[in-house]
Amino acid sequence: MLKFVIVISLLSIAFYSESQNQEIIIGANQPENYISLLENKNVGLVVNNTSLAENSHLVDFLLNKQINVKKIFAPEHGFRGDASAGEEIEDGIDLKTGVPVFSLYGETRKPSKGHLANIDVMVFDIQDVGCRFYTYISTLHLVIEACAENNIPLVVLDRPNPNGDYIAGPILKQEFESFVGMDPIPIVHGLTVGELAKMIEGEKWHNAEQDCDLTIIPVKNYSHSTKYELPVKPSPNLPNYLSVRLYPSLCFFEATSVSVGRGTDFPFQVLGGLDPELGKFEFTPQSIPEVAVNPPNMGKVCYGVDLRELEVIPEFTLRYFFHFYHQYINEEDFLTSEDWINKLAGTNSLIEQIREGKSEEEIIESWQPELKIYKILREKYLLYPDFE
């Protein structure tokens, strides 16, 4: 039998039938609902710089409450969130608390049996941005699997999804599974990490034979229609609301010669390549320690567009990709890695459709049958009122 424990207070339930203007209360800020699950236990934490509880880091918060935090597990960008994208994270010690820190973004991506020795319960508390290729949810998948394999309960402290108000993009095909896409969900999946954890466990997408003893601490006063601006940047190159909202549409450019602004003060808010004909806006990427080390087109002037001037931020769109793709005479001057774009898309059909001259409307329409099935599946795992 599947083990799901969903902790929802009467106050939270009452909210759903009243106003959406009440203060959002994240899972971490509800210690009354989870401290009892951790008391007198050896606790492991999967956390990063976004893991704040009542204005302090969750590690410090729990230690101040006399919780025995034995180990910290760090995802991509590290425990303090100060490593560049793709930079390997090393094991170490948190200098502030002396708690051992184990990397889940290096040779090890999944907690091993040795890592979990002497751990009685694991806690996952990381802010996601609602995109399949954002690797924090791949870490979530593997943590669920490891906890199930080792009979260790997992508590997920839920947080809002800043892109949780819609669903878009192709569904991941199994042959394109990777660390930037482990589950058959669309690019913009419309779930919080708590809801996604339920789905991963409920659909048995992990490889463990046993069930995961999973407890979700839901967000209070949240619905999928709620606009949510992150109080802390979730990773070094998503510094603000604009970048978070544009991220689903711009990430495909990571497989091209076009810069998304890594190495500038405005990553994922601009686009530019080396040809002056690509646009009048200019920027020059530079290496920025702990943010963008050796970014694409480093030290070279890029020409393109400044998306900070947008009056309305679009939902997931291919318009930007189409715009730049069609300005290059030779595809090989634009597309630097077909394998990478296929992994980001979760399918090889996207680039094939673009090469065939399909319009954005035709491509989006081709995704709809699978998205319809996904939306029905998603309804089983929702913890919050859905968007309209």
BAMAR-814149 format. One line per 2 residues: number of its first residue (from 1); their letters; for each residue x, y, z of N, C-alpha, C. Coordinates in steps of 0.001 Angstrom, whole numbers, plus 500000, padded with zeros to 6 digits. Each point is the difference from the previous one (the first is absolute). Layout:
N
NUM) a) X,Y,Z,X,Y,Z,X,Y,Z | ...
# end
This chain:
388
1) ml) 500844,498800,500000,499156,501200,500000,500874,501244,500000 | 499617,500980,499185,500753,501240,499970,499833,500755,501296
3) kf) 501076,500612,500460,499962,500757,501249,500131,501476,499685 | 498901,500731,500064,500021,501441,499844,499414,500617,501246
5) vi) 500671,500964,500570,499457,500761,501116,499991,501454,499569 | 498843,500602,499911,499881,501385,499603,499491,500785,501198
7) vi) 500806,500932,500495,499664,500766,501186,499377,501314,499561 | 498704,500161,500173,499289,501207,499613,499144,500460,501173
9) sl) 500185,501233,500419,499245,500516,501134,498634,500485,499562 | 499098,500158,500980,498678,500529,499726,500081,501417,499449
11) ls) 500995,500760,500470,500186,501352,499496,500288,499974,498507 | 500823,499061,499567,500342,499890,498596,498781,499646,499174
13) ia) 499187,499058,500492,498808,499595,499274,499019,501155,499898 | 499878,500753,501079,499082,501134,500005,500413,501042,498967
15) fy) 501280,500162,499832,500491,500985,499046,499498,499744,498592 | 499954,498730,499621,499668,499664,498637,498605,500475,499620
17) se) 499121,500138,500969,498649,500428,499709,499800,501485,500265 | 501064,500686,500422,499873,501412,500315,500849,500851,499062
19) sq) 501058,500593,500499,500775,500979,499242,501335,499433,499576 | 500509,500511,498897,501341,499621,499563,500997,501108,500327
21) nq) 499631,500893,500887,500857,501121,500345,500725,499806,501324 | 499813,498858,500642,500685,499754,501257,501465,499671,499746
23) ei) 500786,500181,501031,501429,499754,499884,500293,498530,499740 | 500857,499753,499027,500432,498632,499718,500926,499535,501115
25) ii) 499745,498806,500508,500841,499415,501054,500602,498717,499456 | 501288,500025,499710,500675,498824,499439,500080,498882,501038
27) ga) 500263,498797,499536,500085,498861,500899,501014,500180,501113 | 501165,500563,499666,501067,500176,500991,499588,500932,501131
29) nq) 499040,500887,499737,499547,500938,501024,498807,499480,500797 | 499823,498687,499972,498953,499347,500783,500617,498934,500909
31) pe) 500920,500374,500865,500674,498989,500834,499039,499198,500852 | 498861,500576,500329,499013,499267,500799,499513,498747,499288
33) ny) 500203,499936,498666,499533,498850,499227,501087,498982,499676 | 501263,500319,500316,501028,499015,499651,501078,499773,501058
35) is) 500143,500886,500970,501048,499815,501005,499817,498684,500744 | 498759,499632,500271,499749,498749,500726,500474,498778,499216
37) ll) 500101,500133,498674,500476,498895,499170,501517,499856,500059 | 500671,501042,500519,501460,500027,500001,500606,499880,501394
39) en) 499201,500236,501016,500520,499975,501363,500530,498623,500373 | 501145,499999,500680,500647,498762,500451,500369,499072,498837
41) kn) 500238,500615,498826,500393,499243,498812,501318,500552,499464 | 500747,499149,499295,501157,500462,499234,499497,500440,498634
43) vg) 500198,501275,499684,499350,500598,498835,501010,500325,498899 | 499628,499674,498763,500754,500416,498821,499206,501056,499260
45) lv) 500675,501019,499490,499328,501103,499316,500500,500131,498568 | 499076,500064,499058,500333,500329,498618,499598,501458,499816
47) vn) 500988,500884,500011,499728,501439,500071,501020,500788,499187 | 499665,501274,499760,500951,500929,499391,499723,501397,500530
49) nt) 500436,501018,499286,499851,501368,500499,498554,500460,500094 | 499086,499312,499297,498584,500393,500039,499273,499439,501220
51) sl) 500667,499151,500753,499341,499266,501096,499940,500850,501264 | 499158,501004,499955,499866,500909,501126,498734,499697,500797
53) ae) 500107,500111,501321,498869,499821,500896,500023,501150,501009 | 498956,500800,499965,499897,501140,500915,501281,500846,499981
55) ns) 500437,500328,498774,501119,500920,499761,501369,499459,500396 | 500115,498706,500218,501325,499399,500197,500066,498718,499182
57) hl) 501231,499530,499770,500119,498769,499230,499387,498849,500777 | 499371,499061,499268,499334,498882,500661,500956,499233,500906
59) vd) 501262,499871,499599,500980,499307,500848,500101,500678,501366 | 500185,501313,499982,500122,500760,501251,498690,499973,500790
61) fl) 498904,500119,499277,498676,500003,500627,499757,498707,500777 | 500321,498868,499368,499760,498708,500653,500983,499761,501148
63) ln) 501236,500389,499805,500970,499835,501087,499591,500829,501220 | 499463,501187,499766,499537,500836,501112,498812,499386,500731
65) kq) 499307,499116,499308,498873,499295,500628,500423,498633,500528 | 501296,499819,500122,500580,498779,500580,499747,498758,499145
67) in) 499803,500193,498695,499886,498865,499085,501402,499534,499636 | 500204,498696,500008,501321,499421,499761,500259,499867,498494
69) vk) 500478,501089,499406,500332,499991,498572,501359,499325,499826 | 499994,498826,499399,501222,499203,499884,500742,500238,498688
71) ki) 499234,500222,498911,500641,500119,498686,499208,500963,499124 | 500737,500705,499138,499415,500895,499005,500332,499449,498623
73) fa) 499012,500004,499114,500210,499544,498624,499743,501174,499059 | 500966,500291,499130,499960,501195,499168,499737,499662,498536
75) pe) 499052,500695,499346,499708,499783,498580,500920,500829,499114 | 499655,500120,498715,500743,500891,499102,500050,501408,500600
77) hg) 501098,500680,499784,500283,501343,500528,500431,499987,501457 | 499948,498844,500659,500560,499887,501337,499065,500353,501137
79) fr) 500472,499751,501195,499239,500237,501228,499683,501471,500185 | 500931,500880,499679,499788,501438,500144,499562,500646,498685
81) gd) 499823,499190,498933,499514,500525,498738,500969,500896,499271 | 501303,499763,500172,501000,500908,499443,500915,499343,498968
83) as) 499519,498910,499388,500795,499340,498953,499334,500218,498644 | 500799,500136,498956,499479,500226,498660,499235,498788,499503
85) ag) 499185,500207,498983,499245,498903,499396,500951,498948,499468 | 499736,498741,500334,500822,498903,499526,501289,499781,500759
87) ee) 500333,500921,500908,501245,499854,500758,499861,498875,501023 | 500955,499081,500007,499941,498866,500919,500117,500484,501443
89) ie) 499144,499460,500843,499970,500369,501415,500767,498947,500792 | 500794,500436,500960,500804,499081,500797,499432,499842,501411
91) dg) 500303,498853,500597,499642,499780,501404,500797,500949,500885 | 499484,500240,501194,500726,500884,500906,499325,500094,501348
93) id) 500267,501084,500695,499434,500268,501314,499414,501412,499985 | 498802,500163,500518,499439,501335,500150,500762,500710,501111
95) lk) 500743,501046,499631,500873,500660,500963,499228,500632,501155 | 498770,500393,499766,499221,500661,501041,499542,499028,501075
97) tg) 499603,498786,499589,499392,499056,500946,500846,498764,500257 | 500951,499712,499106,500798,498786,500126,499308,498754,499484
99) vp) 498835,500160,499390,499268,498847,499471,500624,499569,498671 | 500228,498701,499799,500557,499517,498728,499059,500295,498836
101) vf) 500578,500397,498870,499237,500283,498790,500416,499013,498916 | 499010,499313,499427,500259,499014,498954,499389,500488,498685
103) sl) 500786,499942,498955,499563,500485,498694,499093,498998,499299 | 498922,500525,499430,499154,499217,499108,500099,500540,498574
105) yg) 501110,500703,499729,500232,500495,498650,501486,499894,499671 | 500417,498766,499878,501382,499674,499655,499978,498562,499530
107) et) 500950,499219,500447,499974,498577,499659,498772,499329,500592 | 499523,500515,501132,498810,499441,500658,498812,500909,499749
109) rk) 498933,499438,499472,498769,500765,499790,498882,499525,500936 | 500171,498810,500552,498981,499412,500869,500637,499610,501315
111) ps) 499363,500312,501136,500564,499578,501286,500192,498484,500036 | 501184,499567,500406,500290,498574,500067,499555,499429,501341
113) kg) 500056,498699,500101,499678,499349,501270,500940,500490,501091 | 501274,500197,499647,500956,500528,500964,499663,501415,500438
115) hl) 499565,500829,499037,499584,501361,500341,498866,500000,501010 | 499098,499050,499845,498788,499982,500810,500145,499183,501282
117) an) 501186,499455,500230,500232,499265,501245,499780,500934,501186 | 499291,499509,501001,499706,500753,501228,499042,501176,499793
119) id) 499366,500080,498832,498974,501024,499770,498628,499374,500230 | 499198,500654,500832,498658,499491,500305,498926,500619,499125
121) vm) 500226,501226,499535,499017,500693,499169,500719,501029,499135 | 499527,500142,498766,500558,500990,499078,498986,501121,499785
123) vf) 500533,501207,499802,499159,501162,499707,500484,500622,498697 | 499053,500274,499083,500313,500683,498735,499338,501360,500037
125) di) 500802,501057,499879,499454,501358,499990,500822,500868,499056 | 499584,500037,498735,500699,500782,498975,498959,500689,499119
127) qd) 500240,501248,499674,499110,500747,499123,500219,499607,498549 | 498930,499536,499352,500038,499640,498586,499435,501152,499174
129) vg) 500177,499943,498663,499414,501018,499140,499025,499417,498983 | 499659,498712,500150,498924,499434,499206,500357,499539,498610
131) cr) 501294,499787,499720,500434,499541,498677,500667,498635,500113 | 499687,499132,499054,500519,498630,500046,501515,499965,499993
133) fy) 500642,500913,499290,501461,499926,499884,500729,500707,501134 | 499289,500516,500980,500641,500590,501179,500330,498853,500948
135) ty) 501266,499763,500284,500429,498705,500528,499620,499719,501448 | 499457,500978,500701,499613,499731,501385,498941,498894,500070
137) is) 499128,499916,498987,498970,498954,500057,500564,498638,499607 | 501110,499980,499265,500681,498726,499767,500617,499503,501304
139) tl) 500565,500932,500777,500505,499639,501327,498862,499481,500869 | 498849,500657,499951,498825,499528,500748,499658,498561,499619
141) hl) 499953,499709,498710,499692,498654,499514,500943,498963,500618 | 501287,500297,499968,500986,499031,500494,499993,499894,501520
143) vi) 499645,501077,500687,499885,499937,501454,498798,499137,500387 | 498897,500152,499297,498830,499141,500240,500394,498533,499814
145) ea) 500705,499721,498925,500422,498625,499708,500905,499464,501110 | 500979,500795,500420,500932,499561,501037,499288,499776,501329
147) ca) 499077,500884,500340,499258,499831,501260,499143,498751,499968 | 499376,499740,498848,499187,498782,499882,500865,498755,500136
149) en) 501149,499995,499357,500887,498833,500032,500534,499723,501400 | 500144,501051,500807,500601,499849,501322,499012,500156,501149
151) ni) 498690,499997,499649,498931,500062,501010,500159,501206,500930 | 500310,501144,499404,500146,501231,500771,498867,500950,499615
153) pl) 499221,500468,500955,498926,500947,499687,500563,501286,499401 | 499220,500590,499106,500392,501257,499358,498922,501048,500249
155) vv) 500420,501156,500503,499101,501124,500226,500343,501087,498987 | 499012,500398,499203,500197,501077,499025,499308,501251,500516
157) ld) 500784,501047,500228,499449,501289,500391,499704,500763,498707 | 498725,500154,499695,499622,500491,498682,500137,501524,499885
159) rp) 500182,500430,498769,500120,501418,499660,499223,500268,498714 | 499550,501239,499784,499262,500324,498773,500858,499818,498752
161) np) 499320,499831,498888,500654,499896,498703,499791,501323,499258 | 501063,500772,499740,499839,501293,499325,499575,499882,498538
163) ng) 500074,498793,499438,499460,499721,498663,498886,498958,500084 | 499292,500016,501122,499002,498960,500241,498615,500306,499490
165) dy) 499850,501092,499241,498678,500437,499555,499651,499540,498588 | 500832,499139,499416,499670,499462,498676,500835,498750,499744
167) ia) 499677,499301,498925,500690,498776,499580,500353,500141,498529 | 501216,499632,499618,500399,500173,498598,501210,499145,499663
169) gp) 500163,499766,498707,501186,499304,499509,499769,498526,499748 | 500939,499361,499321,499886,498563,499718,500241,499151,501249
171) il) 499400,498824,500002,500220,499019,501065,501333,499280,499741 | 500765,499781,501053,501282,499291,499877,499799,498569,499503
173) kq) 500761,499635,498973,500023,498619,499511,501078,499216,500749 | 499726,498745,500269,500895,499187,500826,501427,499965,499466
175) ef) 500163,499960,498686,501348,499880,499438,500828,501265,500178 | 499366,501090,500467,500728,501243,500220,500109,500357,501478
177) es) 499815,499015,500851,500162,500231,501435,501446,500361,500318 | 500170,500960,500889,501315,500430,500445,499802,500762,501301
179) fv) 501055,500608,500509,499865,500751,501243,499263,501317,499783 | 499818,500411,498741,499157,501170,499733,498596,499576,499561
181) gm) 499655,498763,500313,498664,499509,499712,499897,498533,500350 | 499393,499687,501143,499950,498611,500447,498601,499395,499944
183) dp) 498979,500845,499910,498625,499510,500090,499176,500450,498792 | 498977,499224,499622,499195,500318,498811,499004,501129,500263
185) ip) 500538,501198,500135,499205,501190,500252,500360,501060,498966 | 499158,500997,499781,500336,501045,499039,501048,500958,500538
187) iv) 500509,500854,499154,501032,500953,500410,499499,500871,501140 | 498813,500575,499846,499365,500747,501091,498919,499090,500581
189) hg) 500285,499432,501180,499178,498892,500496,498851,500407,500901 | 499984,501233,500500,498861,500471,500771,499816,499346,501347
191) lt) 501090,499577,500643,499933,499341,501301,500989,500646,500969 | 499663,499983,501267,500992,500316,501021,500863,498767,500225
193) vg) 501098,500143,500735,500841,498826,500255,499240,498967,500829 | 499104,500454,500876,499207,499060,500782,499069,499188,499122
195) el) 499331,500672,499073,499106,499297,499079,500789,499068,499090 | 501144,500461,499526,500815,499157,499130,500533,498794,500760
197) ak) 500391,500196,501258,500449,498857,500811,498905,498948,500097 | 498768,500443,500232,498869,499070,500030,499859,499257,498673
199) mi) 500179,500718,498899,499844,499388,498681,501104,498980,499735 | 501242,500369,500309,501119,499077,499792,499783,498717,500783
201) eg) 499558,500146,501247,499741,498819,500828,498747,499261,499546 | 498935,500755,499763,498730,499366,499650,500033,499259,498684
203) ek) 500750,500527,499028,500102,499358,498690,501156,499009,499926 | 500742,499877,501095,501144,499092,500080,501000,500262,498868
205) wh) 500342,501265,499852,500985,500366,498996,501415,499753,500482 | 500194,499799,501295,501334,499669,500498,500199,498487,499912
207) na) 501220,499564,500251,500352,498586,499797,499963,499160,501266 | 499629,500586,501111,499947,499234,501249,498825,499033,499984
209) eq) 500206,498825,500556,498913,499028,500089,499016,500372,501100 | 500485,500661,501049,499136,500381,501109,499374,501369,499761
211) dc) 498930,500273,500773,499406,501332,499992,500846,500949,500835 | 499875,501268,499700,500648,501024,500815,498996,500516,501026
213) dl) 500403,500002,501255,499169,500549,501079,500117,501521,499917 | 499037,500610,499321,500107,501395,499576,499005,500880,500744
215) ti) 500507,501074,500596,499155,500992,500665,500224,501352,499339 | 498917,500640,499612,500073,501325,499389,499439,501025,500985
217) ip) 500736,501075,500221,499494,501124,500778,499602,501083,498992 | 498710,500129,499685,499588,500910,498926,500131,501477,500372
219) vk) 500016,500806,498972,499983,501449,500144,498590,500429,500386 | 499889,500949,500913,498695,500573,500332,499728,501216,499130
221) ny) 498749,500184,499677,499541,501204,499296,500585,500120,498597 | 500132,498868,499330,500579,499977,498654,499065,499260,499057
223) sh) 499898,500491,498792,499355,499268,498918,500881,500115,498775 | 499723,499196,498982,500836,500043,498796,499765,501267,499181
225) st) 499038,500796,500375,499794,501291,499343,500758,501122,500700 | 500591,499693,501142,500688,501021,500796,501305,500429,499345
227) ky) 500169,501300,499816,501286,500510,499535,500982,499933,501164 | 501170,499431,499753,500974,499842,501075,501382,500437,499525
229) el) 500512,501054,500599,501351,500469,499716,500934,499481,501088 | 501056,499337,499598,500876,499331,500956,500746,501014,500866
231) pv) 500044,499772,501314,500728,500909,500888,501512,499849,499908 | 500466,498866,499496,501427,499711,499847,500203,499418,498605
233) kp) 501060,500413,499304,500230,499441,498676,500281,498498,500126 | 499331,499174,499205,500113,498547,500148,501310,499423,499500
235) sp) 500700,500737,499142,501323,499592,499512,500699,501259,499484 | 501316,499954,499823,500742,501221,499696,499540,500762,498768
237) nl) 499468,499296,499007,499635,500664,498757,498501,500204,499807 | 499246,499870,501080,498579,500372,499980,499792,501022,501117
239) pn) 500402,501248,499757,500056,500975,501077,498695,500708,500329 | 498980,499877,499141,498773,500764,500237,498795,499323,499345
241) yl) 498842,500609,500185,498749,499427,499501,500007,499868,498477 | 500517,501018,499306,500030,499959,498539,500793,498804,499508
243) sv) 501183,499782,500560,500838,498883,499558,499330,498657,500289 | 499336,499896,501135,499314,498751,500358,498861,499713,499023
245) rl) 499271,501028,499611,498871,499808,499085,500465,499753,498559 | 501139,500579,499611,500512,499784,498648,500795,498703,499868
247) yp) 500454,499468,501126,500876,498826,499989,499454,498834,499164 | 498714,499632,500107,499525,498871,499186,500187,500225,498503
249) sl) 499843,501242,499550,500097,500303,498577,501433,500162,499515 | 500889,500425,500885,501360,500330,499574,501006,498874,500190
251) cf) 499655,498988,500773,501000,498977,500323,500468,499234,498768 | 499168,499891,498962,500438,499319,498778,501233,500662,499392
253) fe) 500183,501280,500232,501154,500698,499441,501319,499510,500600 | 499925,499242,501095,501218,499441,500592,500658,498983,499062
255) at) 499242,499535,499005,500539,499054,499013,500391,500703,498711 | 500127,501333,500059,500307,500776,498808,501194,500920,500240
257) sv) 500358,500739,498969,501086,500983,500115,499496,501339,500519 | 498709,500103,500266,499398,501240,500491,500081,500044,501520
259) sv) 500494,501094,500530,500114,500179,501451,498663,500414,500598 | 499708,499466,501185,498805,500425,500743,500374,501022,501077
261) gr) 501217,500510,499907,500417,501028,500954,500762,499480,501200 | 500369,498723,499995,500897,499539,501067,501292,500818,499933
263) gt) 500476,500426,501156,501185,500841,500008,499680,501477,499900 | 498723,500341,500216,499569,501402,500057,499173,500181,501264
265) df) 499526,501221,500205,499130,500274,501139,498538,499680,499700 | 499738,499461,498800,498607,499748,499620,499846,498659,499273
267) pf) 500452,498899,500619,499855,498688,499363,498535,499616,499824 | 499738,499278,498916,498656,499555,499625,499027,501170,499877
269) qv) 500568,501139,499578,499168,501177,499720,500414,500658,498688 | 501019,499435,499337,500481,500507,498715,500373,498815,499122
271) lg) 500119,500263,498705,500457,498996,499052,500920,500675,498999 | 501126,499353,499663,500885,500596,499017,501053,499052,499483
273) gl) 500304,500140,498733,501070,499239,499365,501064,500939,499458 | 500982,499445,499297,501172,500771,499588,499799,500791,498712
275) dp) 498934,499749,499280,499742,500705,498747,499289,501323,500285 | 500542,501134,499610,499358,501296,500239,498608,500112,499400
277) el) 499684,499145,499010,498686,500049,499378,498900,499409,500892 | 500380,499381,501118,499016,499345,500863,499199,500982,500845
279) gk) 500461,501224,500132,499243,500976,500778,500852,501181,500410 | 499337,501051,500408,500705,501230,500355,500498,500004,501434
281) fe) 499381,499196,500866,500430,499983,501398,501328,499263,500118 | 500922,500544,500783,501326,499410,500153,500304,499693,501461
283) ft) 500699,498890,500209,500521,499676,501329,501215,499101,499827 | 500850,499991,501017,501230,499205,499941,500108,499130,501244
285) pq) 499787,498686,499883,500117,499113,501159,501411,499970,500561 | 500112,499971,501306,501273,499879,500692,499915,498872,501022
287) si) 501135,499433,500355,500017,498960,501021,499740,500636,501364 | 498986,499489,500697,499637,500514,501323,500115,498843,500988
289) pe) 500960,500051,500923,500162,498905,500966,498700,499706,500735 | 499707,498703,500156,498841,499493,500736,498676,500339,499334
291) va) 500041,500535,498791,498773,500304,499265,500075,499429,498586 | 501004,500419,499252,500159,499533,498620,501487,499943,499671
293) vn) 500581,498838,500181,501420,499803,499716,500145,499578,498545 | 500768,500769,499226,500202,499739,498578,498674,499845,499242
295) pp) 499152,501020,500040,498695,499906,499332,500148,499994,498485 | 499002,499547,499275,500044,500043,498538,500273,501413,499492
297) nm) 500809,500095,498958,500356,501275,499361,500711,500958,500960 | 500731,499447,500955,500693,500831,500984,500953,500980,499324
299) gk) 499906,501258,500402,500880,501033,499490,499690,500465,498596 | 498922,499508,499416,499637,500378,498635,498684,500783,500012
301) vc) 499917,500978,499139,498775,500796,499912,498885,499155,499380 | 498872,499952,500668,498828,499290,499494,498949,501017,499558
303) yg) 499316,499666,498927,498982,500885,499434,498665,499267,500014 | 498963,500686,500468,498719,499321,500054,498895,500866,500553
305) vd) 499274,499452,500979,498808,500676,500520,500063,500068,501520 | 499414,501064,500525,499913,500223,501437,498564,499736,500426
307) lr) 499775,498883,500667,498646,499608,500388,499541,500713,501264 | 500862,500773,500608,499597,500783,501168,499013,501097,499608
309) el) 499882,500247,498715,499082,501021,499521,498595,499461,499748 | 499787,498717,500242,498682,499408,499774,498945,500657,500893
311) ev) 498859,500315,499416,498886,500511,500789,499222,498860,500648 | 499942,498883,499299,499321,498803,500514,500957,498828,499874
313) ip) 500208,499261,501090,500875,498835,499953,499206,498820,499435 | 500430,499409,498904,499232,498898,499419,500167,498705,500789
315) ef) 498990,499156,499911,500167,498630,500465,500918,499285,499011 | 500283,498736,500254,500920,499240,499157,499705,500231,498523
317) tl) 501019,500382,499253,499841,500282,498578,501251,499591,499238 | 499808,499674,498733,501105,499693,499093,500367,501195,499126
319) ry) 499313,501138,500198,500184,501123,499080,501441,500489,499962 | 500651,500023,501164,501375,500495,500042,500947,499030,499292
321) ff) 499784,498726,500234,500833,498983,499364,499818,500057,498484 | 498742,500105,499550,499734,500112,498570,500683,501239,499420
323) hf) 499909,501111,500688,500543,501261,499510,501496,499876,499714 | 500744,499430,500943,501442,499884,499810,500346,498867,499035
325) yh) 499278,498895,500085,500279,498861,499114,499951,500432,498532 | 499004,500796,499656,499808,500362,498597,500922,501125,499536
327) qy) 500749,500594,500913,500964,501027,499598,501358,499417,499615 | 500202,498716,500283,501266,499346,499655,499848,499267,498674
329) in) 500913,500233,499082,499961,499313,498705,500298,498522,500190 | 501005,499698,500816,500389,498615,500252,499601,499605,501417
331) ee) 499248,498933,500115,499551,499562,501328,501162,499706,500925 | 501108,499483,499454,501128,499626,500848,500657,501223,500645
333) df) 499773,501178,499462,500512,501213,500626,499141,500418,501193 | 498798,499480,500040,499056,500336,501076,499921,498875,501031
335) lt) 499698,498793,499546,499808,498864,500908,501342,499340,500279 | 500441,500059,501251,501312,499458,500354,499940,498568,500502
337) se) 498817,499549,500460,499876,498631,500513,498575,499502,499816 | 499815,499168,498990,498679,499413,499778,499626,499059,501145
339) dw) 500964,499293,500527,499731,499108,501133,499483,500780,501206 | 500590,501170,500233,499604,500792,501165,498599,500572,499835
341) in) 499679,500492,498806,498657,500552,499828,498941,498903,500085 | 500344,498794,499554,499063,498896,500114,499767,499612,501458
343) kl) 501050,500069,500803,499839,499709,501423,499175,501077,500696 | 500241,501252,499648,499221,501090,500589,498540,499907,499585
345) ag) 499760,499695,498736,498624,499871,499511,499346,498709,500469 | 500833,498981,500283,499466,498693,500376,499537,499195,498813
347) tn) 500374,500441,498818,499584,499341,498765,500864,500520,498860 | 500124,499204,498931,500701,500488,498816,499037,500567,498964
349) sl) 498707,499925,500289,499011,500464,499026,499979,501520,499876 | 500362,500718,501060,499940,501460,499938,500939,500545,498937
351) ie) 501267,499633,500045,500941,500531,499020,499661,499492,498601 | 499458,498780,499904,499596,499474,498697,498841,500805,499432
353) qi) 499037,500362,500859,498863,500798,499534,500445,501389,499554 | 500954,500580,500721,500512,501313,499612,500684,499912,498643
355) re) 500785,498950,499794,500687,499818,498713,499005,499792,498859 | 498868,499379,500326,498969,499765,498973,499227,501263,499658
357) gk) 500251,501071,500740,499301,501247,499726,498663,500130,500683 | 499737,499156,501001,498744,500091,500740,499941,501331,500742
359) se) 498819,500555,500108,499819,501238,500749,499933,499700,501491 | 500153,501040,500804,499870,499811,501440,498626,499453,500342
361) ee) 498969,500507,499349,498639,499538,500267,499845,498513,499684 | 500581,499557,498901,499903,498585,499616,500743,499117,500997
363) ii) 501162,500463,500442,500779,499211,500960,499259,499901,501332 | 499486,501112,500485,499273,499989,501270,498768,499106,499899
365) es) 499322,500054,498868,498817,499162,499810,500370,498516,500050 | 501182,499642,499518,500412,498593,499992,500215,499465,501403
367) wq) 500219,500886,500995,500217,499558,501373,498693,499729,500747 | 498896,500521,499487,498767,500033,500781,499426,498633,500399
369) pe) 500019,498983,499134,499447,498697,500446,500699,499451,501244 | 501327,500072,500046,500720,499497,501176,499812,500925,501198
371) lk) 499922,501300,499748,499766,500928,501107,498626,499788,500621 | 499036,499647,499196,498655,499724,500523,500045,498822,500968
373) iy) 500724,498957,499638,500142,498830,500882,500746,500389,501268 | 501056,500786,499843,500769,500435,501171,499146,500811,500957
375) ki) 499188,500895,499474,499180,500850,500864,499020,499178,500832 | 499482,498952,499416,499102,499105,500754,500774,499300,501105
377) lr) 501199,499513,499675,500851,499351,500999,500355,500977,501112 | 500356,501216,499636,500410,501018,500960,498926,500274,501050
379) ek) 498752,499956,499593,498898,500309,500920,499995,499096,501226 | 500498,498790,499853,500020,499056,501122,500907,500453,501133
381) yl) 500956,500860,499675,501038,500310,500973,499995,501461,500460 | 499000,500756,499579,499947,501407,500375,499700,500178,501492
383) ly) 500695,500909,500614,499758,500366,501399,499337,501368,500129 | 499946,500727,498874,499531,501380,500032,498981,500231,498900
385) pd) 499123,501011,500164,499074,500340,498924,500758,500275,498722 | 499456,499520,498885,500701,500110,498729,499749,501363,499363
387) fe) 500847,500339,499028,499772,501204,499211,498792,499774,499109 | 499390,501074,499584,498814,499897,499161,500374,499851,498534
# end
